[in-house]
Amino acid sequence: MPQYEIVDTEELRMVKVTLDGDTVRAESGALHYMIGNIEMVTKKPSVGGFLKSMVSGESVFRPTYTGNGEVFFGPPTFGEYHIIELNGNEMVLDSGAYICSDLGIEVGIMRNKGITMFSGEGIWQTTVSGTGTLVYYSEGPIQEINLVNSTLTVDGNFAVARDAGLNYEVKMLGKGMISKFAGGEGFVNVISGTGKVYLSPVPSRFNNLAGRVINDTVSKMIPFIGKQS
């Protein structure tokens, strides 16, 4: 079986998969580099899968890598990569969260009827199901929320993944027109039932640091640019 590892270099993270005659499937464009005797193959999707891809904008061309050596998936990021095991269950991933997985994991696309243009989530999301190892991405550390016949209300799109059996819908928070429009929260994502939700409510400290550096640099350049014009 492929061996998965999160490598950290200069605070940037990548996914390293070691192959010993094994095969790993990955998201299109996720390859950073590879070492060894490894062959990449991209199979033609079904007609239905291709049509879904055209409508959703999600890629259905997920190449496989087979052989002996090491494959590094990225891009290198200040965010987080997570390795989890599926045991015959199904999950829904946010757009862009899927990175790579064992061949025993089926990767598909679903239209989430509970999502609207106001929810902050994509209408089309990635599904993963089966048995094996899965690697997914988030902007920061993951907080697991275990729901037991209960409800989670999320203001924002930081619900990175969830069990497929959970109910998902978008609602306007508050009762009555005044509460809805004066409350300042607007539309929220409501997840209910029994199962796990994987939240990334806080970006990594390095993402925050990078953002502050960029903002500080831009703010210092604006007066200079103004003088030049």
Secondary structure in CASP SS format (residue, H / E / C, confidence):
PFRMAT SS
TARGET T0000
AUTHOR 0000-0000-0000
METHOD secondary structure of the structure
MODEL  1
M C 1.00
P C 1.00
Q E 1.00
Y E 1.00
E E 1.00
I E 1.00
V E 1.00
D E 1.00
T E 1.00
E C 1.00
E C 1.00
L E 1.00
R E 1.00
M E 1.00
V E 1.00
K E 1.00
V E 1.00
T E 1.00
L E 1.00
D E 1.00
G E 1.00
D E 1.00
T E 1.00
V E 1.00
R E 1.00
A E 1.00
E C 1.00
S C 1.00
G C 1.00
A C 1.00
L E 1.00
H E 1.00
Y E 1.00
M E 1.00
I E 1.00
G E 1.00
N E 1.00
I E 1.00
E E 1.00
M E 1.00
V E 1.00
T C 1.00
K C 1.00
K C 1.00
P C 1.00
S C 1.00
V H 1.00
G H 1.00
G H 1.00
F H 1.00
L H 1.00
K H 1.00
S H 1.00
M H 1.00
V H 1.00
S H 1.00
G C 1.00
E C 1.00
S C 1.00
V C 1.00
F C 1.00
R C 1.00
P C 1.00
T E 1.00
Y E 1.00
T E 1.00
G E 1.00
N E 1.00
G E 1.00
E E 1.00
V E 1.00
F E 1.00
F E 1.00
G E 1.00
P E 1.00
P E 1.00
T E 1.00
F C 1.00
G C 1.00
E E 1.00
Y E 1.00
H E 1.00
I E 1.00
I E 1.00
E E 1.00
L E 1.00
N E 1.00
G E 1.00
N E 1.00
E E 1.00
M E 1.00
V E 1.00
L E 1.00
D C 1.00
S C 1.00
G C 1.00
A C 1.00
Y E 1.00
I E 1.00
C E 1.00
S E 1.00
D E 1.00
L C 1.00
G C 1.00
I E 1.00
E E 1.00
V E 1.00
G E 1.00
I E 1.00
M E 1.00
R E 1.00
N C 1.00
K C 1.00
G C 1.00
I C 1.00
T C 1.00
M C 1.00
F C 1.00
S C 1.00
G C 1.00
E C 1.00
G C 1.00
I C 1.00
W E 1.00
Q E 1.00
T E 1.00
T E 1.00
V E 1.00
S E 1.00
G E 1.00
T E 1.00
G E 1.00
T E 1.00
L E 1.00
V E 1.00
Y E 1.00
Y E 1.00
S E 1.00
E C 1.00
G C 1.00
P C 1.00
I C 1.00
Q E 1.00
E E 1.00
I E 1.00
N E 1.00
L E 1.00
V E 1.00
N E 1.00
S E 1.00
T E 1.00
L E 1.00
T E 1.00
V E 1.00
D C 1.00
G C 1.00
N C 1.00
F C 1.00
A E 1.00
V E 1.00
A E 1.00
R E 1.00
D E 1.00
A C 1.00
G C 1.00
L C 1.00
N E 1.00
Y E 1.00
E E 1.00
V E 1.00
K E 1.00
M E 1.00
L C 1.00
G C 1.00
K C 1.00
G H 1.00
M H 1.00
I H 1.00
S H 1.00
K H 1.00
F H 1.00
A H 1.00
G C 1.00
G C 1.00
E C 1.00
G C 1.00
F E 1.00
V E 1.00
N E 1.00
V E 1.00
I E 1.00
S E 1.00
G E 1.00
T E 1.00
G E 1.00
K E 1.00
V E 1.00
Y E 1.00
L E 1.00
S C 1.00
P C 1.00
V C 1.00
P C 1.00
S C 1.00
R H 1.00
F H 1.00
N H 1.00
N H 1.00
L H 1.00
A H 1.00
G H 1.00
R H 1.00
V H 1.00
I H 1.00
N H 1.00
D H 1.00
T H 1.00
V H 1.00
S H 1.00
K H 1.00
M H 1.00
I H 1.00
P H 1.00
F H 1.00
I H 1.00
G H 1.00
K H 1.00
Q H 1.00
S C 1.00
END
